[in-house]
Amino acid sequence: MIHIKTNSIRQKLLNWLLILLLPLLLLSAGSAYYLANYFANLAYDRALFRTALALADQIEVTDGEMVVDLPDSTLNLIEYDRYDWIYYQIQDPNHHVVIGEEKLFLPQPMPKVGEHLYYNVKLDDKSLRVVAFNFPLADLHAKGSAMILIGETTIKRNKMASDIIAIMLIPQVLLIVLVTLLVNVGIRRGLVSLEKLKNLIMRRLPTDTHPLEEHDAPLELQPLLHAMNDLLVKVKRAVDERQQFIANAAHQLKTPLAGLKIQAEAALREDDMDSVHHALQQISAGSDNLGRLTNQLLSLARAEPGGNHAQAFEPVDLVQLMTEVAVEWVPKALDKSIDLGVSCDLQQLYIRGNVTLLQELLNNLIDNAIRYNSVGSKVTISLTVTKDEAVLTVRDNGSGIALNEQQKVFERFYRVLGTSESGCGLGLAIVREIAHQHQARVELGYSDTQQSKGTAVSVIFKLIED
């Protein structure tokens, strides 16, 4: 696979165009080289054979002896050439050299009588093209045949082949250059739409999350615009949720702060120490609630996407974590005479997660179970395995949550009507966010499904694959 390292779309397109055209150019060059050499050899081979025929006309047989008498005109025709060296040789039927260059050697196999063939040899570091003509002496009323060899260097051939290659390739190279320039211009014009889109986005205000127009965009840009519009919708939803969260948080913080101010002013006006002590107790309780609200807001911020916990994910033993967190809540449960227990037959069970977030998740589940149940209730934390999932459940035997309220309790700052206990309605919202961070799901139902009593909150995790 070819990887082109560039951040420019135009450059990538041009590079790919050149990559696709280069094999065609190489194929064309190979074809031109073959054809040029073929036709150059064809032309000069015919000239060589005509020279061999001219030599054959000078062969005579006298008293049974083969005689070659080359006049000056024939020698000049053979030996004189402006570019190449010419070599010739004539052998009698016994393969004795009668005249010519003795270094020329016969081809193997030799041509049959009356036939000729062409071959390439090296002579004195020169490349020669040679024709071997097996001339029959029967026409001269003699037996056997004479072998005529004519060889010449390849300067003219190579020059002719080079000229043919240049004539064939130069227009093709110029055509490729022209096509590249025209394609470059076309790409520039085609990318104008991207430039317009960039300018449109740059002119937008940071608060403008309206969708971008798609119908006038080029077909290739529409998927990108569609994806950007989907992102803008998500950004708008996230911004709206964040603004709503900030407004709700401000309202939730404003109420206890106002209560603290009222209690402090009341304490300042009182002269009776019992009344002052009562006001200070109210201030202390309000401070505890305010601190808990602040901690839950921070926990929710950590649990949301972008809280940068992904890099801290590691194998976590749920059995150990569940036991340690449950032990920490025993004093709180004893203060309210609640039977807090753990039910688990496993020695260890690992999932991939963030220890801090998982502790926060379990703390919120146990806190809700203890806080919103009456004195003498029972809270059980259990851990089971089904197929490839771990199921962590916190259940109680209280009155339970009505079906029409079970989905609403996961909303931020939502509290079930008629709840007397103090709270801010963030516990289950935090649980859901942490579960999403761990690709887990949360299920809420009754502990006793037949009588619709009690609350059971289960978080289902994926086990670590072996």
C-alpha positions in Angstrom: 0.0 0.0 0.0 1.4 3.4 -1.0 1.2 6.1 1.6 1.6 9.8 0.5 2.7 11.9 3.5 1.1 15.3 2.8 -1.6 17.4 4.4 -2.6 19.0 1.1 -5.6 17.5 -0.7 -4.5 19.1 -3.9 -1.0 17.7 -3.5 -2.4 14.2 -2.7 -4.6 14.2 -5.8 -1.7 15.4 -8.0 0.6 12.8 -6.5 -1.9 10.0 -7.1 -2.4 11.2 -10.7 1.4 11.1 -11.2 1.6 7.6 -9.6 -1.1 6.4 -11.9 0.5 8.0 -15.0 4.0 6.9 -14.2 3.4 3.1 -15.0 1.7 4.2 -18.3 4.8 6.3 -19.2 7.1 3.4 -18.3 5.0 1.0 -20.3 5.0 3.4 -23.2 8.8 3.9 -22.9 9.3 0.1 -22.9 7.1 -0.2 -26.0 8.9 2.7 -27.7 12.3 1.1 -27.0 11.2 -2.2 -28.4 9.6 -0.8 -31.5 12.5 1.6 -32.2 15.1 -1.1 -32.0 12.9 -3.4 -34.1 12.4 -1.0 -36.9 16.0 0.2 -36.8 17.3 -3.4 -37.1 14.7 -4.1 -39.8 16.0 -1.3 -42.0 19.7 -1.8 -41.5 19.4 -5.6 -41.6 18.0 -5.4 -45.1 20.9 -3.2 -46.1 23.3 -5.7 -44.7 21.7 -8.5 -46.7 21.8 -6.5 -49.8 25.6 -6.1 -49.2 25.9 -9.8 -48.8 24.1 -10.4 -52.1 26.5 -7.9 -53.7 29.4 -10.0 -52.4 27.8 -13.2 -53.7 27.8 -11.7 -57.2 31.6 -11.5 -57.1 32.1 -15.2 -56.4 33.4 -17.3 -59.2 34.4 -20.9 -59.6 37.5 -21.6 -61.8 38.9 -25.1 -62.3 36.9 -26.2 -59.2 38.3 -23.5 -57.1 36.2 -20.7 -55.6 37.6 -17.3 -56.5 36.5 -13.9 -55.2 37.5 -10.8 -57.1 36.3 -7.6 -55.5 36.6 -4.5 -57.6 37.3 -1.2 -56.0 33.7 0.0 -56.4 32.5 -3.0 -54.4 35.2 -2.5 -51.7 34.3 1.1 -51.4 30.7 0.2 -51.0 31.5 -2.3 -48.3 34.2 -0.6 -46.3 33.3 3.1 -46.5 30.7 4.3 -43.9 30.5 7.6 -42.3 29.4 6.3 -38.8 30.1 2.5 -38.5 32.9 0.0 -39.0 32.2 -2.6 -41.6 33.6 -6.1 -41.5 33.2 -8.9 -44.1 34.3 -12.5 -44.6 33.8 -15.1 -47.3 34.5 -18.8 -46.6 34.7 -21.6 -49.1 32.8 -24.9 -48.8 35.6 -26.2 -46.6 35.1 -23.2 -44.2 38.5 -21.7 -45.2 38.5 -17.9 -45.2 39.0 -16.8 -48.8 38.9 -13.1 -48.1 38.0 -10.6 -45.3 38.2 -10.4 -41.6 39.3 -13.7 -40.1 38.1 -12.8 -36.5 34.4 -13.0 -37.6 33.0 -16.3 -36.5 30.1 -18.3 -37.7 26.8 -18.4 -35.8 25.6 -21.5 -34.1 23.5 -23.1 -35.6 24.5 -22.0 -39.1 21.8 -21.1 -41.7 20.8 -23.7 -44.2 21.9 -23.5 -47.8 20.2 -20.6 -49.5 19.1 -19.0 -46.2 20.5 -16.2 -44.0 20.2 -15.1 -40.4 21.2 -12.2 -38.2 23.1 -12.3 -34.9 25.0 -10.0 -32.5 28.7 -10.5 -31.6 31.5 -8.6 -29.9 34.7 -7.8 -31.9 37.6 -5.7 -30.6 35.2 -4.4 -27.9 32.8 -3.3 -30.6 29.2 -4.5 -30.7 28.4 -5.9 -34.2 25.3 -6.8 -36.0 26.2 -9.6 -38.5 24.3 -11.3 -41.3 25.4 -14.8 -42.3 24.3 -15.9 -45.8 24.9 -19.5 -46.9 25.3 -18.9 -50.6 24.8 -22.1 -52.8 27.4 -22.7 -55.5 25.1 -24.9 -57.6 24.3 -21.9 -59.8 28.0 -21.7 -60.6 28.0 -25.4 -61.5 30.0 -26.3 -58.3 29.3 -28.3 -55.2 28.8 -27.0 -51.7 28.1 -23.5 -50.6 30.0 -20.4 -49.6 29.4 -18.6 -46.3 29.3 -14.8 -46.5 29.5 -12.8 -43.3 28.8 -9.0 -43.2 29.0 -7.2 -39.9 28.8 -3.6 -38.9 28.9 -1.7 -35.6 25.5 -0.4 -34.2 26.1 3.4 -34.1 23.6 4.2 -36.9 21.1 1.7 -35.5 21.3 3.1 -32.0 21.0 6.7 -33.3 18.0 5.8 -35.4 16.4 4.0 -32.4 17.1 7.0 -30.1 15.5 9.3 -32.6 12.4 7.1 -32.9 12.1 6.9 -29.1 12.5 10.7 -28.7 9.8 11.2 -31.4 7.5 8.9 -29.6 8.1 9.8 -26.0 8.5 13.6 -26.1 4.9 14.3 -27.0 3.7 11.8 -24.4 5.8 13.5 -21.7 4.5 16.9 -22.8 1.0 15.6 -22.7 1.5 14.3 -19.1 2.8 17.7 -18.1 -0.1 19.4 -19.8 -2.6 17.1 -18.2 -1.0 17.6 -14.8 -1.2 21.4 -15.1 -4.9 21.2 -16.3 -5.8 18.8 -13.5 -4.1 21.2 -11.0 -6.2 24.1 -12.3 -9.3 21.9 -12.1 -8.5 20.8 -8.5 -7.9 24.4 -7.5 -11.3 25.4 -8.9 -12.9 22.3 -7.3 -11.5 23.2 -3.9 -13.1 26.7 -4.0 -16.1 25.1 -2.2 -13.8 24.1 0.7 -12.4 27.7 0.9 -16.0 29.0 1.0 -16.9 26.6 3.7 -13.8 27.6 5.7 -14.7 31.3 5.4 -18.3 30.6 6.4 -17.2 28.8 9.6 -14.6 31.4 10.4 -17.3 34.2 10.2 -19.5 32.3 12.7 -19.8 33.5 16.3 -18.8 31.0 19.0 -22.4 30.9 20.2 -23.9 30.1 16.8 -24.7 26.4 16.7 -27.2 26.5 13.9 -26.7 23.8 11.2 -24.7 24.7 8.1 -26.5 24.7 4.7 -26.1 21.4 2.9 -28.3 21.5 -0.2 -26.0 24.0 -2.1 -22.8 22.2 -1.2 -21.0 19.8 -3.7 -22.0 16.2 -3.4 -18.6 15.3 -2.1 -18.9 17.8 0.8 -22.4 16.9 1.9 -21.3 13.9 4.1 -18.8 16.2 5.8 -21.4 19.0 6.3 -23.9 16.4 7.6 -21.3 15.1 10.1 -20.5 18.7 11.1 -24.2 19.5 11.6 -24.6 16.3 13.7 -21.6 17.5 15.8 -23.2 21.0 16.1 -26.4 19.4 17.4 -24.4 17.5 20.0 -22.5 20.6 20.9 -25.7 22.6 21.3 -27.2 19.8 23.4 -24.1 19.7 25.6 -24.0 23.5 25.9 -27.7 23.6 26.8 -27.2 20.8 29.3 -24.2 22.5 30.8 -26.1 25.8 31.1 -29.0 24.0 32.7 -26.6 22.3 35.0 -25.0 25.5 36.0 -28.4 27.2 36.6 -29.5 24.2 38.7 -26.3 24.1 40.6 -26.4 27.8 41.3 -30.0 27.4 42.5 -29.0 24.4 44.7 -26.1 26.3 46.2 -28.1 29.5 46.7 -30.7 27.8 48.9 -28.3 26.4 51.6 -26.2 29.6 51.4 -29.3 31.7 52.1 -30.3 29.3 54.9 -26.8 29.7 56.4 -27.1 33.5 56.2 -30.5 33.5 57.9 -29.3 31.2 60.7 -26.1 33.3 61.2 -28.2 36.5 61.4 -30.6 34.8 63.9 -27.7 33.7 66.1 -26.3 37.3 66.1 -29.7 38.6 67.3 -30.2 36.1 70.0 -29.0 36.7 73.6 -30.1 33.3 74.9 -27.3 30.8 74.6 -29.6 27.9 74.0 -31.1 29.7 71.0 -27.6 30.6 69.8 -26.5 27.0 70.2 -29.6 25.8 68.2 -28.8 28.3 65.4 -25.2 27.1 65.3 -26.4 23.5 65.0 -28.5 24.5 62.1 -25.5 26.3 60.5 -23.4 23.1 61.0 -26.1 20.9 59.4 -26.5 23.3 56.6 -22.7 23.4 56.1 -22.7 19.6 55.9 -25.4 19.6 53.3 -23.6 22.3 51.3 -20.3 20.4 51.5 -22.0 17.2 50.3 -23.6 19.1 47.4 -20.3 20.5 46.5 -18.6 17.1 46.6 -21.3 15.6 44.4 -21.0 18.4 41.9 -17.3 17.7 41.7 -17.9 13.9 41.4 -20.4 14.5 38.6 -17.8 16.7 36.8 -15.2 14.0 37.1 -17.6 11.3 35.9 -18.6 13.2 32.8 -16.9 12.5 29.4 -13.7 14.5 29.2 -12.9 14.0 32.9 -9.6 12.5 31.7 -10.0 9.2 33.5 -9.5 7.0 30.4 -5.7 6.9 30.9 -6.2 5.7 34.5 -8.3 2.6 33.6 -6.7 -0.6 34.8 -7.8 -4.1 36.0 -9.9 -3.6 39.2 -10.9 -6.4 41.6 -14.6 -5.7 42.2 -14.8 -8.1 45.2 -12.0 -6.3 47.0 -13.4 -2.8 46.1 -16.9 -3.7 47.2 -15.7 -5.1 50.5 -13.5 -2.1 51.3 -16.2 0.4 50.5 -18.9 -1.5 52.5 -16.7 -1.5 55.6 -16.4 2.3 55.4 -20.2 2.6 55.5 -20.7 0.3 58.5 -20.6 3.2 61.1 -23.1 5.2 59.2 -25.4 2.2 58.9 -25.1 1.4 62.6 -26.0 5.0 63.5 -29.3 4.4 61.8 -29.7 0.8 63.0 -29.6 -0.4 59.4 -28.4 -4.0 58.6 -25.6 -3.4 56.0 -24.3 -6.7 54.5 -22.3 -8.1 51.6 -23.4 -11.2 49.6 -20.7 -12.6 47.3 -19.3 -16.1 46.8 -16.4 -15.0 44.6 -12.8 -14.7 45.7 -12.0 -12.1 43.0 -13.6 -10.7 39.9 -11.7 -8.3 37.6 -13.1 -5.6 35.3 -11.3 -2.8 33.6 -12.0 0.5 35.2 -11.0 3.5 37.3 -10.8 2.8 41.0 -11.7 6.3 42.1 -14.8 6.5 39.9 -15.9 3.0 40.9 -15.6 3.9 44.6 -17.6 7.0 43.9 -20.3 4.9 42.1 -20.6 2.5 45.0 -20.5 5.2 47.6 -23.5 6.9 46.0 -25.5 3.7 45.8 -24.9 2.8 49.4 -25.5 6.4 50.6 -28.8 6.5 48.8 -29.8 3.1 50.3 -29.0 4.2 53.8 -30.2 7.8 53.6 -33.6 7.1 52.1 -34.5 4.0 54.2 -36.0 4.0 57.7 -34.4 2.9 60.9 -34.1 -0.9 61.1 -34.0 -1.5 57.3 -31.8 -3.9 55.5 -29.3 -3.0 52.8 -27.4 -5.7 50.9 -24.5 -5.3 48.4 -24.1 -8.3 46.1 -21.8 -9.3 43.2 -22.6 -12.1 40.8 -21.4 -13.3 37.3 -23.7 -14.0 34.4 -22.0 -15.2 31.2 -19.4 -12.5 30.4 -20.8 -9.8 32.7 -20.4 -8.8 36.3 -23.5 -7.6 38.1 -23.0 -5.3 41.1 -26.3 -4.7 43.0 -27.3 -2.6 46.0 -30.8 -3.5 47.2 -32.9 -2.6 50.2 -36.2 -3.6 51.7 -37.7 -0.1 51.8 -40.9 1.2 50.1 -39.2 1.3 46.7 -39.5 3.9 43.9 -42.7 4.1 41.8 -42.5 2.9 38.2 -43.3 6.3 36.8 -40.4 7.8 38.9 -37.7 5.1 38.1 -36.4 6.8 35.0 -36.7 10.3 36.3 -34.5 9.7 39.3 -31.5 9.5 37.0 -32.0 13.1 36.0 -29.8 15.7 37.6 -31.3 17.4 40.7 -34.4 15.3 40.5 -35.9 14.2 43.8 -38.9 12.0 44.4 -41.8 14.1 45.9 -42.5 13.5 49.6 -38.8 12.7 50.4 -38.1 14.0 53.9 -34.3 13.3 53.9 -32.0 16.0 52.7 -30.3 15.6 49.4 -29.6 17.2 46.1 -30.7 14.7 43.5 -27.3 13.9 42.0 -26.5 10.5 43.4 -28.0 8.3 40.6 -27.0 10.8 37.9 -23.4 10.3 39.1 -23.9 6.6 39.0 -25.2 6.6 35.5 -22.3 8.9 34.2 -19.7 6.6 35.8 -21.3 3.5 34.4 -21.3 5.1 30.9 -17.6 5.8 31.3 -17.1 2.1 32.0 -19.3 1.0 29.1 -21.7 -0.4 31.7 -25.4 -0.2 32.0 -27.6 0.6 35.0 -30.9 -1.1 35.8 -33.4 0.0 38.5 -36.2 -2.0 39.8 -37.9 -3.5 42.9 -36.1 -5.8 45.3 -39.4 -7.7 45.8 -41.0 -7.7 42.4 -44.1 -9.5 43.5 -45.0 -6.9 46.2 -43.3 -4.0 44.4 -41.3 -3.2 47.5 -37.7 -2.2 48.0 -35.2 -0.8 45.6 -32.6 -2.7 43.6 -30.0 -0.8 41.6 -27.7 -3.0 39.4 -24.7 -2.0 37.4 -23.7 -4.5 34.8 -20.0 -4.4 33.7 -18.2 -6.3 31.0 -15.5 -8.8 32.3 -11.9 -8.6 31.1 -11.4 -10.9 28.2 -8.7 -13.6 28.7 
